[in-house]
Amino acid sequence: MTLPATPERPFGAVLTAMVTPMTPDGAVDLKAAAALATKLVDDGNDGLVLSGTTGESPVTHAPEKAALVAAVVEAVGDRAAVLAGAGSNDTAHAIRMATQAADAGADGLLLVAPYYSRPTQEGLYQHCVAVADSTDLPVMLYDVPGRAGVRIAPETFGRLAEHPRIVANKDATGDVWSAAQLIEATGLAWYSGDDGLLLPMLSVGGAGIVSVAAHLVAAHFAQAVRSWDAGEHAEALAAFRPTVPVVNALNGAGAQAVMAKAALQAQGALEHRTLRLPNVAASDHEVAHLRAVLTAVGLIPAKATPMSPPELPEDATAVVGHPAIHTPR
C-alpha cells in the first residue's frame, strides 16, 4: 500500500469508491473490474470500496456483488484493502450481503445508514450492530444524510464506536466542525466522503478519503496526505490543487458513476461506459466537455491513446467545469 493501514488509518488513506464495469448489454464485467482494480492500486490507492453508490449497488444483485469482491481480491491481493458495500434499508438483506462479502474474501465492510426508511436513532443503532455482529470484518460506517434521509447523531456514533468491529466512518455530511468533535469523542478513523474536503478533514484529524476522483488522481491525493503527515501543509495544498478541475468534472453534476465511467473510458481504462437504469451513460455532449477537462489537465492527450497512463502535471491548476458542490456518493 502507498500509505499502509495503521490503527489510526485502518484501511489506508486513499480509497476509490470504484465503479462496476459492465458490458454493453449491462452484465457485470469481472475481467474489466479486475483490470481496473489493478490499475487503481498501481496508481496509488490504498483501498477500493466496491458496491457503493458509485458502484451502482442499488441495481446489482447478491451473486454479482460476491463475484465482484472475489475477482477484485484475486486481482489486487494484499496490496490494497477491499471493502464491500453492505448497505440496505432491510437489515436482514444487509446481513446477507455482509456475510457473502466475507465469504468472498473482503477485508472490510462499508455500512451506510438505512436509506429512505428514516429509522429512529435506536433503530439505526440496532441495524448497524446487527450487521457488524454478522461477520468478523471491520466496519466503516457511512453517514450520508443527503442520500439516506437520516443523519447519524453524535450520541449514536458514541454508542457504535464501542463496538469492537466498528472502526471508521465515511463522512459525507460536509460538516467538518462536527467531524472535528466526533473524531475526538469516538476515536473512530474519519474518512472524507467528499473529494473537495480532503485537506479540511485532515486538518481536524481525519484519516483520509473515500473518493470518486481517485479513479484518476489517486497519486495526487496520496502525495497530499504524505505531505500533510510530514507537516508540510503548503506542499499538501500544492499536491491537491491540480485535482480541482477533475473533482469538479466528476462530482459537479451529481452523477458520479456516470461521469467516472465516462472519464475512465476516455482515458482508455474502460472499454464501455454502460450503466444500469435508472442511471444512463453520459451523453456525447457531456463526454466532449469531460474530455476537454481531462485534456486540459493532462490526464488524456488531445487524441486519446487507449490504456495510456495518466500523468497530471503539477502546474495544471486551472479550474475547469461545473462549480463544485458537496454531493454524496
C-alpha positions as CSV (number, residue, x, y, z in Angstrom):
1,M,0.0,0.0,0.0
2,T,1.1,3.5,-0.7
3,L,0.0,4.6,2.8
4,P,-0.2,1.4,4.9
5,A,-3.0,0.6,7.3
6,T,-2.5,1.6,10.9
7,P,-4.9,1.6,13.9
8,E,-5.4,5.3,13.2
9,R,-5.9,4.6,9.5
10,P,-7.3,1.1,9.3
11,F,-7.9,1.0,5.6
12,G,-5.0,3.2,4.5
13,A,-5.6,6.8,3.5
14,V,-6.8,6.9,-0.2
15,L,-9.6,4.7,-1.3
16,T,-11.6,4.8,-4.5
17,A,-15.3,4.2,-4.5
18,M,-14.9,2.0,-7.6
19,V,-17.3,1.9,-10.5
20,T,-18.7,-1.5,-11.5
21,P,-17.6,-2.1,-15.1
22,M,-20.3,-3.5,-17.4
23,T,-20.5,-5.0,-20.9
24,P,-22.7,-3.2,-23.5
25,D,-25.7,-5.4,-22.6
26,G,-25.4,-4.5,-18.9
27,A,-23.7,-7.6,-17.5
28,V,-21.1,-7.1,-14.8
29,D,-17.7,-7.4,-16.4
30,L,-15.4,-9.2,-13.9
31,K,-12.4,-9.2,-16.2
32,A,-12.6,-5.4,-16.7
33,A,-13.2,-5.0,-12.9
34,A,-10.0,-6.9,-12.1
35,A,-8.0,-4.9,-14.6
36,L,-9.4,-1.6,-13.3
37,A,-8.8,-2.5,-9.7
38,T,-5.2,-3.4,-10.5
39,K,-4.8,0.0,-12.3
40,L,-6.2,1.9,-9.3
41,V,-3.9,0.2,-6.9
42,D,-0.9,0.8,-9.2
43,D,-1.9,4.5,-9.4
44,G,-1.6,4.9,-5.6
45,N,-4.9,3.8,-4.0
46,D,-4.6,2.0,-0.6
47,G,-8.1,0.6,-0.8
48,L,-11.1,0.0,-3.0
49,V,-14.7,0.3,-2.0
50,L,-16.9,-2.0,-4.1
51,S,-20.7,-1.9,-4.5
52,G,-21.1,1.6,-3.1
53,T,-23.3,4.2,-4.7
54,T,-20.7,4.8,-7.4
55,G,-20.5,1.1,-7.9
56,E,-24.3,1.1,-8.6
57,S,-25.1,-1.0,-5.6
58,P,-28.9,-0.5,-5.9
59,V,-29.0,-2.2,-9.3
60,T,-26.5,-5.1,-8.8
61,H,-27.5,-8.3,-7.2
62,A,-26.1,-10.5,-4.4
63,P,-24.3,-13.1,-6.7
64,E,-22.8,-10.3,-8.7
65,K,-21.6,-8.4,-5.6
66,A,-19.9,-11.5,-4.3
67,A,-18.4,-12.4,-7.6
68,L,-17.1,-8.8,-7.9
69,V,-15.4,-9.0,-4.5
70,A,-13.8,-12.3,-5.3
71,A,-12.5,-11.0,-8.7
72,V,-11.0,-7.8,-7.2
73,V,-9.5,-9.6,-4.2
74,E,-7.8,-12.1,-6.5
75,A,-6.5,-9.2,-8.7
76,V,-5.0,-7.0,-6.0
77,G,-4.1,-9.5,-3.3
78,D,-2.8,-7.9,-0.2
79,R,-1.7,-4.7,-2.0
80,A,-4.9,-2.9,-1.0
81,A,-7.8,-3.2,1.3
82,V,-11.0,-4.3,-0.4
83,L,-14.2,-3.1,1.3
84,A,-17.6,-4.3,0.2
85,G,-20.8,-2.3,0.5
86,A,-23.3,-4.0,2.8
87,G,-25.9,-1.2,2.9
88,S,-29.7,-1.7,2.8
89,N,-32.8,-0.4,4.4
90,D,-33.6,-4.1,5.1
91,T,-31.4,-5.3,7.9
92,A,-31.7,-8.9,7.0
93,H,-30.6,-8.1,3.5
94,A,-27.7,-6.1,4.7
95,I,-26.6,-9.1,6.9
96,R,-26.8,-11.4,3.9
97,M,-24.6,-9.0,1.8
98,A,-22.1,-8.8,4.7
99,T,-21.7,-12.5,5.1
100,Q,-21.5,-13.1,1.4
101,A,-18.8,-10.4,1.1
102,A,-16.9,-12.0,4.0
103,D,-17.1,-15.4,2.3
104,A,-15.8,-13.8,-1.0
105,G,-12.7,-12.5,0.7
106,A,-13.5,-8.9,1.5
107,D,-11.2,-7.1,4.0
108,G,-14.0,-4.9,5.4
109,L,-17.5,-3.6,5.1
110,L,-19.0,-0.2,4.2
111,L,-22.3,0.2,6.1
112,V,-24.5,3.1,5.0
113,A,-27.2,4.4,7.2
114,P,-30.5,2.8,6.2
115,Y,-31.9,4.9,3.4
116,Y,-35.5,6.1,2.7
117,S,-36.9,4.4,5.8
118,R,-35.6,7.2,8.1
119,P,-35.4,5.0,11.2
120,T,-35.1,6.4,14.7
121,Q,-31.6,6.6,16.2
122,E,-32.3,3.5,18.2
123,G,-33.3,1.7,15.0
124,L,-30.2,2.9,13.2
125,Y,-28.0,1.8,16.1
126,Q,-29.6,-1.7,16.2
127,H,-29.3,-2.0,12.4
128,C,-25.6,-1.2,12.4
129,V,-24.8,-3.5,15.4
130,A,-26.7,-6.4,13.8
131,V,-24.6,-6.1,10.6
132,A,-21.4,-5.6,12.5
133,D,-22.2,-8.7,14.6
134,S,-22.8,-10.9,11.5
135,T,-19.1,-11.2,10.4
136,D,-15.6,-10.8,11.8
137,L,-14.8,-8.0,9.3
138,P,-14.0,-4.4,10.4
139,V,-16.7,-1.9,9.5
140,M,-16.7,1.6,8.1
141,L,-19.9,3.4,8.8
142,Y,-21.2,5.7,6.1
143,D,-23.1,8.9,7.2
144,V,-24.7,10.4,4.1
145,P,-27.9,12.2,5.0
146,G,-28.3,13.6,1.5
147,R,-29.0,10.2,0.2
148,A,-30.1,8.3,3.3
149,G,-32.5,10.9,4.6
150,V,-31.2,10.3,8.1
151,R,-28.1,11.5,9.8
152,I,-26.2,9.5,12.5
153,A,-26.5,11.5,15.7
154,P,-23.4,12.2,17.8
155,E,-24.8,10.0,20.6
156,T,-25.4,7.2,18.2
157,F,-21.8,7.4,16.9
158,G,-20.6,7.2,20.5
159,R,-22.6,4.0,21.1
160,L,-21.5,2.5,17.8
161,A,-17.8,3.3,18.5
162,E,-17.9,0.9,21.4
163,H,-18.4,-2.0,19.1
164,P,-15.1,-3.8,18.6
165,R,-15.5,-4.1,14.8
166,I,-16.8,-0.6,14.0
167,V,-13.6,1.2,13.4
168,A,-14.2,4.0,10.9
169,N,-16.7,6.4,9.4
170,K,-17.1,7.8,5.9
171,D,-18.4,11.3,6.3
172,A,-20.5,12.8,3.5
173,T,-22.2,15.4,5.6
174,G,-20.0,18.3,4.5
175,D,-19.8,19.3,8.2
176,V,-16.1,19.5,9.1
177,W,-16.8,21.1,12.5
178,S,-19.0,18.2,13.5
179,A,-16.3,15.8,12.3
180,A,-13.7,17.5,14.4
181,Q,-15.8,16.9,17.5
182,L,-16.7,13.3,16.7
183,I,-13.2,12.3,15.8
184,E,-12.2,13.4,19.3
185,A,-15.2,11.9,21.0
186,T,-15.3,8.5,19.3
187,G,-11.8,7.6,18.4
188,L,-13.1,6.3,15.0
189,A,-11.0,6.8,11.9
190,W,-12.7,9.5,9.9
191,Y,-12.6,9.4,6.1
192,S,-13.9,12.3,4.0
193,G,-16.7,11.2,1.7
194,D,-16.3,14.5,-0.3
195,D,-13.4,14.9,-2.7
196,G,-13.2,18.6,-2.0
197,L,-12.8,18.2,1.7
198,L,-9.7,16.0,1.9
199,L,-7.5,18.7,3.3
200,P,-10.1,20.3,5.7
201,M,-10.8,16.8,7.0
202,L,-7.1,16.0,7.6
203,S,-6.8,19.4,9.4
204,V,-9.2,18.2,12.1
205,G,-7.7,14.7,12.5
206,G,-9.2,12.8,9.6
207,A,-7.6,9.6,8.3
208,G,-8.1,10.0,4.6
209,I,-10.7,9.9,1.8
210,V,-13.1,7.6,0.1
211,S,-13.1,9.2,-3.3
212,V,-14.6,9.3,-6.8
213,A,-11.9,11.5,-8.3
214,A,-9.2,9.0,-7.1
215,H,-10.2,6.9,-10.1
216,L,-8.0,9.5,-11.9
217,V,-5.9,11.4,-9.3
218,A,-5.1,9.0,-6.6
219,A,-1.4,9.8,-6.7
220,H,-2.1,13.5,-6.0
221,F,-4.3,12.7,-3.1
222,A,-1.7,10.3,-1.7
223,Q,1.0,12.9,-2.0
224,A,-1.3,15.4,-0.3
225,V,-1.7,13.1,2.6
226,R,2.0,12.3,2.8
227,S,2.9,16.0,2.9
228,W,0.2,16.7,5.5
229,D,1.5,13.9,7.7
230,A,5.0,15.4,7.4
231,G,3.8,18.8,8.5
232,E,4.3,20.2,5.0
233,H,1.0,21.9,4.6
234,A,1.9,24.2,1.7
235,E,3.1,21.1,-0.2
236,A,-0.1,19.3,0.6
237,L,-2.1,22.1,-0.9
238,A,0.2,22.2,-3.9
239,A,-0.4,18.4,-4.4
240,F,-4.1,18.8,-4.0
241,R,-4.7,21.9,-6.1
242,P,-4.3,20.3,-9.6
243,T,-7.1,17.9,-8.8
244,V,-9.7,20.6,-8.5
245,P,-10.9,20.5,-12.2
246,V,-11.2,16.7,-12.0
247,V,-13.1,16.9,-8.8
248,N,-15.5,19.4,-10.3
249,A,-15.9,17.5,-13.6
250,L,-16.7,14.2,-11.9
251,N,-18.8,15.5,-9.0
252,G,-20.2,18.8,-10.1
253,A,-23.3,17.4,-11.9
254,G,-24.1,15.0,-9.0
255,A,-23.8,11.9,-11.2
256,Q,-20.5,10.4,-10.1
257,A,-21.0,6.8,-11.5
258,V,-22.0,8.3,-14.9
259,M,-19.0,10.7,-15.1
260,A,-16.5,8.4,-13.6
261,K,-17.2,5.7,-16.2
262,A,-17.1,8.3,-19.0
263,A,-13.8,9.5,-17.7
264,L,-12.3,6.1,-17.5
265,Q,-13.5,5.2,-21.0
266,A,-11.9,8.5,-22.3
267,Q,-8.7,7.5,-20.6
268,G,-8.8,4.0,-22.1
269,A,-9.1,2.3,-18.7
270,L,-12.7,1.1,-19.5
271,E,-14.0,-0.1,-22.8
272,H,-17.6,0.8,-22.2
273,R,-19.4,3.4,-20.1
274,T,-22.6,1.3,-19.7
275,L,-24.8,1.8,-16.6
276,R,-28.0,0.2,-15.5
277,L,-31.2,2.2,-15.3
278,P,-32.2,4.5,-13.7
279,N,-28.7,5.8,-14.5
280,V,-27.9,6.4,-18.1
281,A,-24.5,6.7,-19.7
282,A,-23.1,10.2,-20.3
283,S,-24.2,11.9,-23.5
284,D,-21.8,12.7,-26.3
285,H,-22.1,16.4,-25.2
286,E,-21.2,15.5,-21.6
287,V,-18.3,13.3,-22.8
288,A,-17.0,16.1,-25.0
289,H,-17.0,18.5,-22.1
290,L,-15.3,15.9,-19.8
291,R,-12.7,15.1,-22.4
292,A,-11.9,18.8,-22.7
293,V,-11.3,19.0,-18.9
294,L,-9.2,15.8,-18.8
295,T,-7.1,17.1,-21.8
296,A,-6.6,20.5,-20.2
297,V,-5.1,18.9,-17.1
298,G,-3.0,16.4,-19.0
299,L,-4.9,13.2,-18.0
300,I,-5.5,12.3,-21.6
301,P,-3.7,13.6,-24.7
302,A,-5.6,15.6,-27.3
303,K,-6.1,12.4,-29.2
304,A,-6.5,9.7,-26.6
305,T,-4.5,6.5,-26.8
306,P,-6.2,3.5,-25.2
307,M,-4.7,2.5,-21.9
308,S,-2.3,5.4,-21.9
309,P,-1.1,6.1,-18.3
310,P,-2.3,9.2,-16.6
311,E,0.1,12.0,-15.9
312,L,-1.2,15.0,-14.1
313,P,1.3,17.9,-14.3
314,E,1.9,19.9,-11.1
315,D,1.0,23.1,-12.8
316,A,-2.4,22.0,-14.1
317,T,-4.3,24.3,-11.7
318,A,-6.9,25.8,-14.0
319,V,-10.4,25.3,-12.6
320,V,-12.5,23.9,-15.4
321,G,-16.0,22.5,-15.4
322,H,-19.0,22.8,-13.2
323,P,-18.9,24.6,-9.8
324,A,-18.1,22.2,-7.0
325,I,-20.9,21.0,-4.9
326,H,-21.0,18.7,-1.9
327,T,-22.7,15.7,-3.4
328,P,-22.5,12.4,-1.6
329,R,-21.7,9.2,-3.4
